[in-house]
């Protein structure tokens, strides 16, 4: 008998079909395979989204830490004055008077003024510190990381533009925040804490852009609120966020985090 014959007989002599799947069985197989593949694709997409979200969250929190560290370090130097060794008497170690430590600059600074700003900038000045040999003692730095020696008054300008925070000092500009392509600086707010009656307590918090000459002289505290944002589609869905004491709901799928840095003027 021909081996290729499609009909064979079993032991009882009845014919048995050697054909493959029936049409119904094939359809059931295709449906099951499609469901399994769809479930696998959905699981893969979900895992990829979760990985992106976790990576984005870690990156934006790292940027938030850097923002707090860098700005706190810079703000802590605003108005820094050297000890006036000519006035040292007994155990008293007085600082150089503000008006002489930071003299007036026509059309720029009043005597004793160390901070000013606009909606998108904050400008401040501070003095360096030196060892006995007059070299910088490595405790006071500009925003480029260069130590500043005593006798040098350094002016630093922080500017928010192009989703970055720029620093300009000694004629050189660099990017402090937003240099990483995956994290942008979305908003920045600068505020000043004003001591109206010289009792050492902050009486008012005002935007740096709205400060009067008297406010600037009486500023004892600086605050920066920085809103950092990831690339779009990093989050699985829309993520509400808080900024400047408001809860906001975006229309995109970015991750956002607010860094708030508040520092009292050093001395």
Secondary structure, 3 states (H helix, E strand, C coil): CCCCCCEEECCCCCEEECCCCCHHHHHHHHHHHHHHHHHHHHHHHHHHHHHHHHHHHHHHHHHHHHHHHHHHHHHCCCCCCCECHHHCECCECCECCHHHHCCCECCCECCCCCEEECCCEEEEEEECCECCCCCECCCCECCCCCECCCCCEEEEEEEEECCEEEEEECCEEEEEECCCCCEEEEEEEEEEEECCCCCCCCCEEEEHHHCCHHHHHCEEEEEEEEEEEECCCCCCCCCCEEECCEEECCCCCCCEEEEEEEEECCC
